[in-house]
Amino acid sequence: MINLSPIGTQMSNLSGVRAIMKDIQETLAAEKGREFINLSAGNPVILPEIEQMWRDYTHELLDSPDYGEVVCRYGSSQGYQPLIDAIVNDFNHRYGLDLTPENVLITPGSQSLYFYAINAFGGQTPGGQMKQVVLPLSPDYTGYGGMAIVPESVIAYKPILDIDAANHSFKYRPDFSQLQIGEDTGCVLFSRPCNPTGNVLTDEEVQKIANLAANYNAPVLIDSAYAPPFPALNFTEMTPIFGENILHCMSLSKAGLPGERVGIALGSEKFISVLESFQTNMCLHSSRYGQAIAAKAIASGRLADLATTVIRPYYQHKFTVLEAELTKSMPTDLPWFLHRGEGAIFAWMWFQDLPGTDWELYQALKQVGIIVVPGNSFFPGLDETDWAHKRQCIRISLTASDEDITTAMERLATVVTQMYQGAGRS
């Protein structure tokens, strides 16, 4: 038996979707002869135009005199300078900003960025104060919960449910009457568009949250992994909100580069410098190969263009296919609700008064060859054990083919109908 420190114990525990993925992998391995429609995947689809772009810039790098410098040398902890310059120039031009290189940090994916931030700004202070990491709108990205060295520092808040019963649709909204941001707040964190729900907080909601946090000099980290300008996976109009205490945390994973782990932080130098020091101590710097090809894709404008002409339409179409099939197959007299499709690469469903739990629904769907993700994992930091809603939702990936999505929604409708009927609800 290995004796681990408290930090070692915490960091060795699989949490959220990672724990469920173990079950999914075991299911797929144990039943190799069986066909499953896997709607659990977080990997983006390899779109030909996107793959070709990365191939083109890889060839350029290989033929460039910079290749040896990029691949065979250590670099700055802050990041590869041509990439930093490309980001500064793009955002200044696109949004009328006045960024300098000191406002940018490149990290090994945005996951590491949240680890730095959650543990730099949240947790126990030397004076014994618990600095909270506030998630203002639950559900949200499951990974936030597993990154905190002090897990009790992560605090989430129950949302308001804006329900359109006639159209079997709903939307989560922040409950500002309950949201607490104060002296104990170390930082605020939320995704926009949201994984898992696709929710896009309004400009007014973002600004209100930022203003509350500014009163206590707390940074607001906006997880922009699905946001414009790249990968621009917003299906509704949205504009990035900037401010003195706002840190935009971007990722190139859903822009077709997940394997290279390129994360980007934009914000005030005082926050960026803290995160850079954290990164220096932890891993020196991010992979420079991924940064080098990303620099070319951003500087040329090609990435932003393909994001709006290829990536966004692809997933928006998938959501439309899913929504249409649900409307066709799901009984209108059952209390099922699809979260308003505003972005990202997932659909989120809620089954009000579901007989059983999301885990039981997940198991029942596996029996008919469908794999989804139970929704309970996406409520990190929410201490609402009696709130049944947490156990009534599922996340559905939009990465499958049209045919598979259609078939899966047909089977979902059958399984859900049987569950309600078995409980005496027709």
LOPA-851133 format. One line per field, with one value per residue (C-alpha): residue in three letters; z, y, x. Coordinates in Angstrom, 2 decimals, always signed. Example, Ala and Ser with C-alpha at 12.3 -4.5 7.8 and 13.67 -1.06 7.14 Angstrom:
// residues 2
residuo (ala, ser)
up (+7.80, +7.14)
north (-4.50, -1.06)
east (+12.30, +13.67)
//
This chain:
// residues 426
residuo (met, ile, asn, leu, ser, pro, ile, gly, thr, gln, met, ser, asn, leu, ser, gly, val, arg, ala, ile, met, lys, asp, ile, gln, glu, thr, leu, ala, ala, glu, lys, gly, arg, glu, phe, ile, asn, leu, ser, ala, gly, asn, pro, val, ile, leu, pro, glu, ile, glu, gln, met, trp, arg, asp, tyr, thr, his, glu, leu, leu, asp, ser, pro, asp, tyr, gly, glu, val, val, cys, arg, tyr, gly, ser, ser, gln, gly, tyr, gln, pro, leu, ile, asp, ala, ile, val, asn, asp, phe, asn, his, arg, tyr, gly, leu, asp, leu, thr, pro, glu, asn, val, leu, ile, thr, pro, gly, ser, gln, ser, leu, tyr, phe, tyr, ala, ile, asn, ala, phe, gly, gly, gln, thr, pro, gly, gly, gln, met, lys, gln, val, val, leu, pro, leu, ser, pro, asp, tyr, thr, gly, tyr, gly, gly, met, ala, ile, val, pro, glu, ser, val, ile, ala, tyr, lys, pro, ile, leu, asp, ile, asp, ala, ala, asn, his, ser, phe, lys, tyr, arg, pro, asp, phe, ser, gln, leu, gln, ile, gly, glu, asp, thr, gly, cys, val, leu, phe, ser, arg, pro, cys, asn, pro, thr, gly, asn, val, leu, thr, asp, glu, glu, val, gln, lys, ile, ala, asn, leu, ala, ala, asn, tyr, asn, ala, pro, val, leu, ile, asp, ser, ala, tyr, ala, pro, pro, phe, pro, ala, leu, asn, phe, thr, glu, met, thr, pro, ile, phe, gly, glu, asn, ile, leu, his, cys, met, ser, leu, ser, lys, ala, gly, leu, pro, gly, glu, arg, val, gly, ile, ala, leu, gly, ser, glu, lys, phe, ile, ser, val, leu, glu, ser, phe, gln, thr, asn, met, cys, leu, his, ser, ser, arg, tyr, gly, gln, ala, ile, ala, ala, lys, ala, ile, ala, ser, gly, arg, leu, ala, asp, leu, ala, thr, thr, val, ile, arg, pro, tyr, tyr, gln, his, lys, phe, thr, val, leu, glu, ala, glu, leu, thr, lys, ser, met, pro, thr, asp, leu, pro, trp, phe, leu, his, arg, gly, glu, gly, ala, ile, phe, ala, trp, met, trp, phe, gln, asp, leu, pro, gly, thr, asp, trp, glu, leu, tyr, gln, ala, leu, lys, gln, val, gly, ile, ile, val, val, pro, gly, asn, ser, phe, phe, pro, gly, leu, asp, glu, thr, asp, trp, ala, his, lys, arg, gln, cys, ile, arg, ile, ser, leu, thr, ala, ser, asp, glu, asp, ile, thr, thr, ala, met, glu, arg, leu, ala, thr, val, val, thr, gln, met, tyr, gln, gly, ala, gly, arg, ser)
up (+0.00, -0.92, +1.76, +0.00, +1.30, +1.50, -1.79, -3.32, -2.20, -3.60, -6.95, -7.41, -7.21, -10.50, -10.41, -12.59, -16.14, -15.75, -13.27, -15.59, -18.57, -16.79, -16.79, -20.44, -21.50, -19.58, -21.24, -24.71, -23.96, -22.44, -25.31, -28.33, -30.60, -29.85, -31.69, -29.50, -30.49, -28.29, -27.40, -24.51, -26.48, -25.76, -28.64, -31.51, -34.88, -37.25, -39.91, -43.20, -43.66, -40.13, -40.31, -43.62, -42.08, -39.32, -41.88, -44.01, -41.14, -39.96, -43.41, -43.26, -39.87, -41.04, -43.99, -41.87, -40.39, -37.12, -36.78, -34.75, -32.50, -31.87, -31.34, -30.11, -27.57, -24.31, -24.49, -22.36, -19.67, -20.97, -24.38, -27.95, -28.90, -32.45, -30.99, -28.30, -30.92, -33.20, -30.36, -29.29, -32.86, -33.56, -30.41, -30.61, -34.19, -33.75, -30.49, -30.36, -27.36, -26.25, -25.21, -24.89, -24.75, -20.95, -21.07, -22.56, -21.17, -23.13, -21.11, -21.78, -22.51, -20.57, -18.06, -16.60, -16.57, -14.31, -12.05, -11.67, -11.04, -8.69, -6.47, -6.74, -5.96, -3.98, -0.93, +2.50, +3.05, +5.42, +7.85, +7.88, +5.68, +3.14, -0.24, -2.30, -5.99, -6.91, -9.74, -10.20, -12.51, -11.91, -13.77, -15.28, -16.45, -14.30, -14.37, -12.09, -9.09, -9.48, -9.79, -6.33, -3.91, -1.23, -2.65, -0.11, -1.61, -4.71, -4.12, -6.72, -6.75, -7.69, -10.85, -11.78, -14.35, -17.13, -18.49, -21.77, -21.12, -24.40, -26.41, -24.04, -23.63, -20.74, -19.82, -16.67, -15.34, -12.45, -9.25, -8.14, -5.05, -3.76, -5.33, -2.73, -3.84, -1.01, +1.11, +1.04, -2.77, -4.29, -7.89, -9.97, -12.76, -15.41, -18.99, -21.84, -23.92, -21.22, -21.14, -20.60, -21.28, -24.15, -22.01, -22.94, -20.12, -21.36, -21.55, -18.66, -16.49, -17.18, -16.41, -13.20, -12.00, -12.94, -11.10, -7.95, -8.00, -8.73, -5.36, -3.77, -6.34, -7.31, -10.87, -13.00, -15.21, -18.26, -19.73, -23.42, -24.84, -27.15, -27.59, -30.51, -32.29, -32.33, -32.24, -32.34, -31.26, -30.31, -32.02, -30.66, -30.95, -28.20, -27.66, -25.36, -22.38, -21.28, -18.06, -15.57, -13.45, -16.31, -17.50, -20.78, -20.79, -24.28, -25.77, -29.25, -28.50, -30.05, -32.94, -33.91, -31.90, -28.66, -28.79, -28.68, -25.48, -26.29, -23.78, -23.81, -20.97, -21.66, -18.84, -16.52, -16.10, -12.31, -12.71, -15.69, -13.82, -10.93, -13.31, -15.26, -12.06, -11.21, -14.66, -14.44, -11.25, -12.51, -16.09, -17.54, -20.61, -23.06, -26.15, -28.65, -31.74, -31.13, -30.39, -33.60, -35.92, -33.94, -34.44, -38.20, -38.17, -36.07, -37.78, -41.23, -40.14, -41.45, -38.07, -37.29, -40.79, -40.65, -37.16, -38.46, -41.88, -40.98, -37.24, -36.05, -38.86, -38.41, -34.76, -35.14, -37.75, -35.36, -32.68, -35.20, -36.14, -32.49, -31.67, -34.66, -33.78, -30.14, -31.23, -33.48, -31.14, -27.56, -26.21, -25.75, -22.50, -20.70, -18.80, -20.88, -21.59, -23.90, -22.82, -25.27, -27.87, -27.62, -28.27, -27.56, -28.83, -26.47, -25.84, -22.30, -21.37, -18.19, -17.33, -14.62, -11.98, -13.68, -12.20, -11.01, -11.44, -14.24, -13.50, -13.94, -17.20, -18.33, -17.57, -19.37, -22.45, -22.51, -22.77, -26.07, -27.40, -26.48, -24.31, -22.83, -19.73, -16.53, -15.59, -11.86, -12.55, -13.76, -10.45, -8.76, -5.57, -5.34, -1.89, -2.75, -1.87, -1.79, -5.20, -7.41, -10.59, -10.20, -10.82, -13.72, -16.51, -19.20, -21.54, -25.19, -27.50, -30.93, -32.45, -33.95, -37.49, -38.35, -38.67, -35.29, -33.56, -35.09, -34.09, -30.60, -29.98, -31.14, -28.64, -25.92, -26.44, -26.09, -22.93, -21.24, -22.11, -20.58, -17.39, -16.92, -17.82, -15.37, -12.67, -13.61, -15.75, -19.24)
north (+0.00, +3.46, +6.10, +9.31, +12.84, +14.56, +16.28, +12.98, +11.32, +14.11, +14.24, +10.46, +10.27, +10.16, +12.55, +13.52, +12.27, +10.69, +8.20, +7.44, +7.05, +4.09, +2.38, +3.30, +1.92, -1.29, -1.66, -1.22, -3.62, -6.31, -6.31, -6.00, -7.84, -5.48, -2.27, +0.82, +4.36, +6.28, +9.67, +10.25, +11.49, +14.87, +14.52, +16.87, +15.35, +15.33, +17.65, +17.39, +21.14, +21.54, +18.59, +19.91, +23.31, +21.76, +19.55, +22.60, +24.53, +21.47, +21.22, +24.92, +24.47, +21.44, +23.43, +26.50, +27.46, +27.91, +24.17, +23.39, +26.38, +25.34, +21.61, +21.25, +24.10, +25.03, +28.19, +30.91, +29.92, +32.59, +30.96, +31.02, +34.66, +34.47, +32.88, +35.53, +38.25, +36.66, +36.54, +40.14, +41.42, +39.39, +40.43, +44.06, +44.28, +42.16, +43.66, +47.08, +46.20, +47.45, +44.19, +43.79, +40.51, +40.77, +40.12, +36.63, +33.24, +29.98, +26.81, +23.02, +23.10, +25.10, +22.24, +23.10, +26.77, +26.05, +23.95, +26.87, +29.38, +27.29, +26.54, +29.93, +32.00, +29.44, +27.30, +27.96, +31.22, +31.45, +33.23, +30.33, +31.92, +29.67, +31.40, +30.05, +29.19, +30.28, +28.58, +30.96, +28.77, +25.05, +22.67, +23.41, +21.67, +18.61, +19.00, +22.04, +19.85, +17.49, +20.20, +21.74, +20.61, +21.75, +20.39, +22.18, +25.49, +24.91, +26.34, +26.21, +27.77, +26.32, +27.93, +29.28, +27.07, +29.05, +26.46, +26.54, +23.58, +23.85, +23.39, +20.96, +23.40, +25.13, +27.29, +27.71, +31.23, +32.47, +33.09, +36.43, +36.40, +33.44, +34.06, +35.07, +36.83, +38.51, +38.67, +34.89, +34.75, +33.82, +33.65, +33.08, +30.49, +29.55, +28.29, +30.32, +28.52, +25.92, +22.32, +20.37, +22.42, +24.74, +27.66, +31.12, +33.63, +36.99, +39.99, +41.53, +38.42, +38.26, +41.94, +41.67, +38.76, +40.62, +43.76, +41.80, +40.15, +43.42, +44.74, +42.14, +42.15, +38.60, +37.47, +36.13, +33.28, +32.74, +29.28, +30.15, +26.73, +26.96, +30.73, +33.04, +33.82, +30.22, +27.65, +29.96, +27.18, +29.61, +29.08, +32.31, +35.74, +36.43, +38.79, +38.13, +40.46, +42.08, +43.84, +44.55, +41.50, +39.17, +36.38, +34.78, +31.16, +29.72, +26.37, +25.15, +21.64, +22.10, +23.91, +20.54, +20.53, +18.65, +16.45, +19.41, +20.88, +24.59, +26.79, +30.59, +33.02, +36.70, +39.18, +41.71, +41.35, +41.05, +37.84, +36.52, +36.83, +34.70, +31.96, +32.11, +31.58, +28.61, +27.16, +27.74, +25.73, +22.98, +22.21, +25.02, +25.61, +24.20, +22.18, +24.53, +22.53, +23.07, +26.72, +27.21, +25.85, +27.68, +30.94, +30.47, +29.55, +32.58, +35.11, +34.14, +34.47, +30.98, +29.47, +32.14, +31.81, +28.01, +28.26, +30.21, +28.53, +24.89, +24.10, +26.05, +24.96, +21.34, +21.14, +23.46, +21.05, +18.11, +19.86, +20.51, +16.81, +15.78, +18.33, +17.32, +13.63, +14.28, +16.37, +13.50, +10.56, +11.75, +11.62, +15.11, +14.19, +13.30, +15.97, +15.91, +19.09, +19.90, +22.75, +25.62, +24.97, +28.01, +26.45, +23.82, +20.21, +18.64, +18.48, +18.42, +16.81, +16.94, +14.39, +15.90, +13.40, +10.69, +7.27, +6.25, +8.17, +9.41, +6.46, +4.00, +5.70, +5.49, +1.74, +1.20, +3.00, +0.82, -2.20, -0.84, +0.07, +3.77, +5.40, +8.87, +10.58, +10.77, +14.38, +14.16, +14.56, +18.12, +19.68, +20.07, +22.09, +22.12, +20.98, +20.34, +16.66, +16.88, +18.52, +15.73, +17.65, +16.68, +13.04, +13.66, +14.86, +13.40, +14.82, +13.80, +14.33, +15.85, +14.11, +11.14, +10.81, +12.10, +8.50, +7.49, +10.55, +9.82, +6.15, +6.99, +9.50, +6.95, +4.41, +7.05, +7.87, +4.18, +3.67, +6.83, +6.06, +2.60, +4.05, +6.48, +3.86, +1.41, +4.01, +4.32, +7.44, +7.12)
east (+0.00, +1.28, +1.01, -0.01, -0.14, -3.55, -2.74, -1.62, -4.84, -6.98, -5.18, -5.22, -9.01, -10.86, -13.78, -16.71, -16.71, -13.25, -14.71, -17.63, -15.30, -13.72, -17.11, -17.67, -14.29, -14.90, -18.30, -16.85, -13.98, -16.21, -18.68, -16.41, -18.80, -21.66, -22.35, -22.70, -23.61, -21.20, -22.65, -20.25, -17.26, -15.66, -13.21, -14.06, -14.84, -11.84, -13.24, -11.29, -10.83, -9.52, -7.16, -5.81, -5.13, -3.04, -1.25, -0.45, +1.05, +2.96, +4.56, +5.38, +7.02, +9.02, +10.36, +11.06, +14.44, +12.49, +11.85, +14.96, +14.38, +10.78, +11.25, +14.83, +14.98, +13.33, +11.27, +9.75, +7.28, +4.96, +4.76, +6.03, +6.45, +5.00, +1.84, +1.57, +2.01, -0.60, -3.14, -2.46, -2.79, -5.94, -7.81, -6.74, -7.95, -11.08, -12.36, -10.71, -8.54, -5.15, -3.51, +0.25, +2.24, +2.21, -1.54, -1.12, -0.07, +0.10, -0.54, -0.62, -4.33, -6.92, -7.30, -3.90, -4.85, -7.82, -5.61, -3.22, -6.00, -8.14, -5.17, -3.45, -6.54, -8.58, -7.88, -6.42, -4.54, -1.54, -3.85, -6.29, -8.99, -10.70, -10.72, -13.59, -13.69, -17.20, -19.11, -22.05, -24.12, -24.51, -24.30, -20.92, -17.76, -17.20, -13.41, -13.47, -14.27, -11.33, -8.68, -8.90, -6.20, -8.65, -11.93, -14.13, -12.97, -15.16, -18.64, -21.42, -24.87, -28.21, -29.66, -33.04, -34.80, -36.46, -38.92, -40.85, -43.13, -45.04, -41.85, -40.11, -37.24, -35.52, -32.53, -30.46, -29.99, -27.84, -29.78, -28.36, -30.56, -28.52, -25.10, -22.50, -19.33, -17.49, -14.35, -14.03, -14.06, -10.71, -11.94, -15.05, -15.20, -17.75, -17.85, -19.42, -20.72, -21.16, -20.03, -22.32, -25.46, -24.56, -25.77, -24.50, -24.71, -25.95, -23.64, -25.57, -25.16, -21.42, -20.96, -22.97, -20.82, -17.62, -18.75, -19.55, -16.11, -14.31, -15.42, -13.12, -10.30, -11.25, -10.50, -13.35, -12.19, -14.37, -13.83, -14.01, -13.14, -16.18, -16.30, -15.50, -13.29, -12.05, -13.57, -16.65, -19.00, -21.76, -25.11, -26.50, -24.92, -22.42, -19.52, -16.56, -16.73, -13.46, -12.60, -9.83, -10.68, -11.74, -9.46, -10.43, -9.32, -9.29, -8.42, -7.59, -8.85, -12.30, -10.61, -9.19, -5.96, -6.73, -3.64, -1.25, -2.68, -2.68, -4.48, -4.52, -5.14, -5.89, -6.12, -4.55, -0.80, -1.16, -3.17, -1.22, +2.10, +0.78, -0.34, +2.92, +4.94, +2.73, +3.38, +7.15, +7.33, +5.07, +6.08, +8.28, +6.13, +3.61, +4.55, +6.15, +5.23, +1.51, +2.13, +4.10, +1.42, -1.28, +0.63, +0.44, -3.25, -4.21, -1.93, -3.24, -6.88, -7.54, -8.46, -11.06, -12.50, -12.83, -14.31, -17.30, -17.64, -16.90, -16.75, -19.81, -22.19, -21.20, -22.21, -25.18, -26.52, -26.01, -28.03, -30.79, -30.87, -31.09, -33.78, -35.88, -35.74, -36.62, -39.60, -40.68, -40.05, -40.52, -44.09, -45.46, -47.19, -43.96, -41.96, -38.78, -36.85, -33.95, -31.69, -31.78, -29.08, -26.82, -23.40, -20.71, -20.71, -23.22, -26.93, -28.32, -31.61, -33.67, -36.36, -38.52, -39.72, -37.67, -38.50, -35.07, -31.82, -29.61, -27.29, -30.15, -31.13, -27.50, -27.49, -30.81, -29.55, -26.43, -28.74, -30.08, -26.63, -26.53, -23.87, -24.45, -23.04, -25.11, -25.66, -24.92, -21.19, -21.67, -22.65, -19.23, -19.31, -23.11, -24.17, -27.80, -28.20, -31.99, -32.31, -33.66, -32.84, -29.16, -30.12, -32.51, -30.20, -27.93, -25.31, -25.35, -22.37, -23.01, -19.99, -21.85, -23.22, -26.69, -27.90, -26.52, -27.96, -31.38, -31.28, -30.05, -32.84, -35.43, -34.07, -33.84, -37.52, -38.43, -36.37, -37.61, -41.22, -40.87, -39.37, -42.25, -44.87, -43.30, -43.83, -47.48, -47.22, -48.67)
//
